[in-house]
Amino acid sequence: MADEGGGRSQRLRGRGISPSLLLSMGAITARRSCARFERDADTPRCGRSAATGCLCGFADGAAEDILAPTDIEGAYAVQSINTQLWRAEGRRVVGRKIGLTAEAVQRQLGVDQPDFGVLFADMQLEDGGALEWARVLQPKAEAEVALIMARDLDRTDASPEDVAAAVGGVAAAIEIVDSRIADWKITFADTVADNGSSAFYVLGRQVRPLEGLDLASAAMTLELDGRLASEGVGAACLGHPLNAAAWLARTLAAHGEPLRAGDIVLTGALGPMVALAPGMHVRATIEGLGSVEFRVGEPA
């Protein structure tokens, strides 16, 4: 993996932001106190860094106290610095997730493009496994198409066809999103700096070849405890999941951090995300890809 964020960090310094402030921006999602964002009065949510798996929430200070709501460059610099911190602590990067693939959500946040975050190996849950409630704050789930790359894709002009040629397999997936920003009152800068609001993900056991799949027309259903909670179709993801992946490939290549063989790419939600609660059973089914599921654990 190429240098994670050094170039963006240098550009921020060039804008007159001091190194000490830059480091505090980078630490905003990993080090800030969480004492005011508690699920009950006696148990603080976080007494340790987010790198250890504890998601910190801010009751009083979203990233906008440092970054403008649509400061794309600054927000990705924060994300990149956090990635460097986490990798230094031993976390392993295994891919990327794409967010904001619905135009309506982009308009809501005042941007005209998706965003992305980093997937780490310790974010993956087993298909049929359990999500520990103690490791999340205000989690939600969304169903997505996951791509597993078979070859590197280092092209700043990558097309959906280029992505298709580089993909080794496709699977149904569920992304568990979470926010360190209280009540999900996020801006674009908040979600990017917060690693795309990504917490965990589940990959379906069935990995299919891309050939013969109609991902644009593939219907998706997401059930909570056996009841339909969300539905959608592949075309909801920038018209086609491969369109989203091509945007990601171009963006990463332009920053010297291209997609590599073995990377997992979560291409974006196929329908509305749904809030989770302890004890829930979550199951997503995508036409042509099968199903993927997990359960939400009870509080300790």
Salt bridges, closest charged atoms under 4 A:
GLU4 OE2 - ARG87 NH1 3.85
GLU4 OE1 - ARG96 NH2 3.57
ASP60 OD1 - ARG32 NH2 3.74
ASP60 OD2 - ARG36 NH1 3.10
ASP65 OD2 - ARG32 NH1 3.61
ASP71 OD2 - ARG15 NH2 2.96
GLU73 OE2 - ARG11 NE 2.92
GLU73 OE1 - ARG15 NH1 3.73
GLU89 OE2 - ARG31 NH2 3.13
ASP122 OD1 - ARG91 NH2 2.78
ASP152 OD2 - ARG260 NH1 3.13
ASP157 OD1 - ARG155 NE 3.01
ASP162 OD1 - ARG155 NH1 3.40
GLU175 OE2 - LYS97 NZ 2.71
ASP194 OD1 - ARG180 NH1 2.05
GLU257 OE2 - ARG8 NH2 3.51
GLU257 OE1 - ARG96 NH2 3.69
GLU293 OE1 - HIS281 NE2 2.58
GLU293 OE2 - ARG283 NH1 3.03
